[in-house]
């Protein structure tokens, strides 16, 4: 669990049926160490919507038991994940622990006092950036200082070291002593997080999202330098979940679920061309015009070869209005399909909330409240192994 390196701005909100619900808290520091006060309001809001569903009360009780009866977020999340996934053989490790961080002391020392990890990763980024977008850039020091309500970035200055967002300062000797006596107070950022987790739990394969697997490619030489095995990178599963309501609407709109991945404009154009009673394409006329100008070009070339360019210019000037007319014909006919456009817009807005992937916005709560443990079993049963494909699960009675 990356509980100490979590971002409250990202983790402090959920979307429930399209509505954004936020945790109002003034706490700072590592999210995993924050207490759970204030989550009651979110629980009450979720309970009002979910309790009417078959497994809603069970799910709300599960959240209340784990979050409202835990001292902090990381303990609550640990307990919830155990309750949901224990039977699958899941092992959950919370790395915010002094004994675990002692294993990273040699790396932490090189980062703080020699800025070695930054130099290694920057060399790799320089090569990757010629072909790929850089996902994560290292800082000179890639550690945060973690204490009480503070998780501040450590920075080297001419007089020693400072911790951002605080008045904490260290000389080099003081920082070395602090690292040896309190390794739990040092928290790796994205550049060192992968190395940390693979040191604790070496993997054959690391399964992650697109952004994660992309920035892990930056760390191969870092792993090699510290003699930590670098895992094979596999893109995790992605799902589109289509409720029965939307599956029926897709059928009514006469588009398939795979069609819905295309743009709204593209789909409307196809429907107009498919069902319009008028011929909207001027392809035949444009082809005839092109044949006409090809004849003119040959005729002109027989008289004077240089006239060919003049005919080409005339051809371009003549064809452009025809192409514009074709666009106007399609645009005029599309106005008659406004109902179909609205229907497609509604479907796409439901299946691709905020114009993004469902998995990035929608919360799993309504799905679990509706189907219970079978929801997780269905995802598990339809999860792929090494096939790099997108899975669509449609709900049908």
N, C-alpha and C positions, 0 to 999 in steps of 0.2 A: 504493500500500500504506500502510495506517495503522499501520505497525509500531511507531512510537514512542508511539502513543496507544492501544495495546492493553492489555487488562486480563488479568493473569496468572491471576486467579481464574477467568476465563471460558476463556481459551485454554490453560491449563495442564492441562486434562483432556479426555479423549475417552471416548465410550461405544462399547464393542466387544461386540456381541451382548448388550446389556443391562448389561454390567459397566462401571463407571466406573474408568478407569485414569488416574492422575495423575502428573505430572512432579514429582518431589521435588527442589526446588531452593531455595536460600536467597538467590538473586540478587534484587536490587531494581533499580528504575529502569525504563527503557523496555524492554519485552519484546523488541522487535526487535534491541536491542543486546546481549541476553544471549547468552552462549556456549551451546553445545549439549550440554555435559556433563550426564550423567544420563539422556539420552534413550535410551541403549543398552538400559536395562531395559524401556522401553516397546516398543522395536523387537523385543527378544527375546520379549516377551509376545505381540505381534502376529504374529511369525513362527510361533510354535507353533500358532496358530489358522489363519493364512492360507495357509501354505505347502502345505497339502494340497489347496487349490483350484487350478483350472487356471492362473490367472495370479498366484497368490499369491507365488511365488518372485520373479517379475519385479517385482512391486509392492514387496516388502520390499527388494529390491536397489536399487530406485529411491530409496526413503526413506533407506536407509543411505548411498548415494552422495551424496545431496544434504544430509542433515542431519549425518551424522557426519564429513563432510569439509568442512564450512563453518565459518567463524570465529564466526558469530552466526546468530540465528534469522531475521533479515530476509534475509540472503544465502541461507540454506537454502530459505526459502519462495519467494524469487524464483526460484531455480533449479528447484524442484519445479514451480511453476506454469508456468514456461517449458517444462519437459519434457512436461507434460500438455496444454498448450493452445496451444503455439506455432503449430501448423498452422492454427488458427482465425483467426490474424491478431491475436492479443492483444498489446497494448502494456502493459508493466508499468513503473511509475515508482516509485522509492523516494524520497520527498520529504525524508528526513532528510539534508539536504545544504546546506552554507552558501550556495551560489550560488542555490539555489531560495529559500531563506528571505530572502535579500537583497531579493527581489521584494516581500516582505511587510513591509518595514521601516516604511513609512508607517502601515500598519494596526496593527502591533505598538506603535508609538510612541503612537498614539491610544488604544490599549487600556491601556497601562501608565500613561500620564501624564494622560489625560483621561477614561478609562473610557467612551469614546464608543460602542463596539460594544454594551456592556451597556444603555446608554440607548436605543439604536435598537431592539434586540431586545425589551426590556421593553415598549416602546410597542406593538409588534406583538402580543406575548403578551397584553397587557391586552385587546385587541380579540378575539383568537382564543379566549381563555379563557371568553368569554361563551357560546360554542357548542361548544367542543372541549376535550378534555383536553390540558393542556400537557405536552409530551414532554421538553423540556430547558430548564432555567432558567439564564440567564447569571449569572456572578459579576461583581463589579466589575472584576476582572482575569481575563481568560480565557486566560492563558498560564502554562505551567509552565517551571521552570528545569531544563534538561537537561544533566547533566554526570556522566561516569563512571557510577557505580551509583545516581545520583540523578535522579529526575524529581519535583520538588517544586513545589507550587503557590506562585505569587508573590502576596504580599499587601501592600497599602499600610498603613503605620502612621504614627503621628504623627512618628516620627523618620526615616522613609525607607521602605525596603522590606525584607521578610523572605522567606525561602524556607522553607516548611513542611518538617518532618522533617529539618532541618539547622540549623547555626548560622550560615548565610550571611546577611549583611546588606549592603544597598547604600544609599548616599545617592542622591538623584535624579541627581546628576551622574555618579556611579559606574555607575548602571544604564544611563544613556544611553550611556556609553562602552562598557560591556559589550555592549550591543545592537549598536552599530556595528562593534565589533571581532570579536564572536563571535555572529552571528545564528543559527548552528546550535545554540546553547545555549538557544534559546527555542522552546517546543513548544506549538502551539495546542491548546485543548481542543475539545469538540464544537461550541461556538458558532462558532469561527473555522475549524474544519477544512474545512468545505464551501467557504468563501470561498478558502481556501488552495489546495485542489485545483482549483477552477474558474479560479483565476488561472494555475496552471501548465498545465492542460489544459482549455481551455474546451470545453464539451459542448453539443450541441443538446439532448440528453436525458440526464437522470440516472435510472438504473434502480436502485431499492433496495427494501428490505423495507418492511413496513407502518409500523414505528416510525420508520425513517429518513425515508421520504417525509413522514411527519407532522411531524417536527421541522424538516425543510427548509422547510416553509411559514412557519416563524417568521423565516426569514432573507431574505425578499424585499426588504424595505427596506434591510437591511444591504448586500446586493449592489448595490442601486440607488445607495446613498450612495457606495460606493467604485467605481461605474461598472464593475462586473463583470457580465457577462451571466448572467442567472438561467435555468437550463435548464428544459425541460418535465420534470415529474416523472411517472415511470411505475413502477407496482408491478411488481416482478420476478416471474418465474415461480415457482410452487410446485408440487411434485409429491408424490403419494403413490405409493410403489413397492410393488407387491403381488407377493411371491414366489409361485411356482406352488403351494407347499404351502398358503399361506393362501387363495389363489384357490379351491382345491378345498374347503377347509374352509368358505368362504363358501357355496359351492354346496351342500355337505352340510347346512349350517344353514338353507338355503332363504332366505337374505337376499342382496341385491345389494351390490356394493361401495359404491354410493352410500348404501344404507341404513345402513352401518356408521358414518357420520358422526353418526347420531342417538344419543341416550343409550341405555345398556344397558336401563334401565327401560322406555323407550318401545318398544324392539324386543321385549322379553319380553312386554309387554302385547299387542302386535300378534300375536305368535305364539300366545299363549294364546287370544285371541279368534278367530284363524284356525282353530286345530286342536282347540279344546275341544269335547267332545261335549255340553256343557251350554250352555244359554242364560245368558249372564252379564250381559247388558244389561237394565236395567229401564226402558229408554226408553219402551216402550209403556205400562207401568204409571204411570210418572211423568206421561206425556202425558194419560192418562185421569184421573189425580188432578187435574191442572191444569184440565181441562175441567169436572170436577165442581165445583171451587171457583169457577170463572168463573160457573157457573149459580147457585151460592149467592150470589155477589157481586151478580148482577143481581136475584135474588129479594129480597135484603136491601135493596138500593138502592131498590126499589119501595116498601118499607115505610118505611125511614128512611135517607136518603142517607149519614149519618155512619157507618152500620154497615159500609160498604164497607172501611174501614181495619181493622175488627175481623176481617172475613173474610180479608183479606190476611195478617194476623198468623197466623190459624189455618192458612192455606195454607202459609206458610213453615215453621211448626212441624210440619206433616204431611209435607212434602216432604223435609225434612232427614234423617229416619230412612231414607227410601227411598234417598236418595243414598248414605248411609253403608252401607246393606245392599249396594248395588251394588259399592261398593269392597271390602267384605268377601268377596263372592262371587268377585271377581277375584283377591283376595289368596289365598283358599283354593285356587283352581284353579292359581294360579302355583306353588304348592308342588310340584305334579305335574310341572312343567317345569324342575326343578332342573338336569337334564343339559344342556338347551338353554341355560340361563342361564350355566352354567360354560363351555360352548363359545363363546358370544358374548363372555364376559369375556376368554377366552384370545385370541380373534381381535383384539378391540379393544386389548388390552394390547400385542400384537405390532405392530399397525399405528399405534397412537397411544401410543408409549412415554411413561411418566410422565404420561399423560393429556394429552399435548401433540402438536403436529405432529411428524411423523417427522423433518422437516428440522432441527428444533431439537435433536434428541437423537442420532439414529443417524449414525454415521460412514460415509463412502463406501467405506471400505477393503474390507469384505466383498463389496460389489457389484462393485467393480473386480476384486478377486481372482477372482471367479467368471466375469465376462464380459469382462474386459480392456478394451481401447480401445473396443470396441463399446458398452460401458456409456455412455461419454461421447457417442459418436455418436448413441445412441438418445435421450439427453436433448436433445442439440442438434436432432435431427430433429423432436422433438415439442415444442420450445419455441415458445410463442406469440409474437406480435409485440405488437400493441396490445390484444388481447383480454384483458380482466381476468378470467380464469377459472382455476380450479384444475384441474390435470391429473392424471389417474389412469393409471398405467402398470401393467398386469397382465402378469405373466410366464406365458406358456402355451407348452407344447411342441406 
